[in-house]
Amino acid sequence: MKQILNELIDHRSLSKESAHKVLVDLATGKYNHSQTAAFMTVYMMRSITVDELQGFRDAMLELCLRVDFDQSVIDVCGTGGDAKNTFNISTLSSFIVAAAGQQEATHGNYGVSSAYGSSNLLEFFVYKFTNDPDVLRRSLDRANMCFMHAPLFHPAMKNVAPIRKELGVKTFFNMLGPMVNPAFPSRQLVGVFSLELARKFGYLYQQSGKEFVVLHSLDGYDEISLTGPYKYFFNGGEQIAEPGDLGLSQRLPEELYGGDNIEDSAKIFLNVLEGKGTEAQKDAVIANAAMALYCADQAAGLANAVHRAEEALVSGRALEKFRLLLEVSN
């Protein structure tokens, strides 16, 4: 590790093969806590390269507990790390996508650089995490979605998790999260915290054969915030768009505030699903769910995707999917 750190400090980057090996060594506990923390810290101070990102991703996918589904599934998630303290937009969007008819295998975790990730929220509602393929398949059949709590599928990461928690800031593992879903989904909507990273994700997904949309709001959000223009990369290229392009109004940052504690987050979550959320909250989740539905059926167009997302939420079907997910887990 000393040699690797010296190379990185000298502004050299790792090859794809070297990145792969380092990640495997990190995951299997070859390095001590100080070495691991130092390695992660490097990527808080300089950009990750495409080769490094690809090497880290490939190693994590090799080490994960894979789950295969007969159906074609989508994952809807974000990297986190945008420090915006929004409510759980991606998690809510997932239930709308499931309610609109797209089967989904969502890969999530506890918040590390943000206060409350999707796992924190579902755990608050007494959802029981599992990596049992039969339970996950039953959830997919009944709720049209399943939730895959990352630590249960990446056991080799147990050596890294405490260090990430102690650091409490985004690391390259935030970047990897969306790329290492153990269901190997054929479709993926990913929100990322920087435009530079969005470009790299777009490049890697173009090579993957997946149907994909990579999102970044130009004012820093890892999702469509409706607070200004956003950019997305997809199979057909790249596009800058405005909230009005989705038929939605521009919103203020404070309208997306996620609250001061998990109880606040949970209240907002339920309010939106029950049709009691604010217009800004409703529009934000519809926007992101629509982009996921567009990802799954780009030929049908964005206007159709927005209509399907809104109908899935307003009809109460998204709330029903949430209740079914909890029911299956218990």
Secondary structure by P-SEA (a helix, b strand, c coil): caaaaaaaaacccccaaaaaaaaaaaaaccccaaaaaaaaaaaacccccaaaaaaaaaaaaaacbbbbbccbbbbbbccccccccccaaaaaaaaaaaaacbbbbccccccccccccaaaaaaaabbbbbccaaaaaaaaaaccccccccccccccccccaaaaaaaccccccccccccccccccccbbbbbccaaaaaaaaaaaaaccccbbbbbccccccccccccbbbbbccccccccccccccbbbbccccccccccaaaaaaaaaaaaaccccaaaaaaaaaaaaaaaaaacccccaaaaaaaaaaaaaaaaaaaaaaaaaaaac
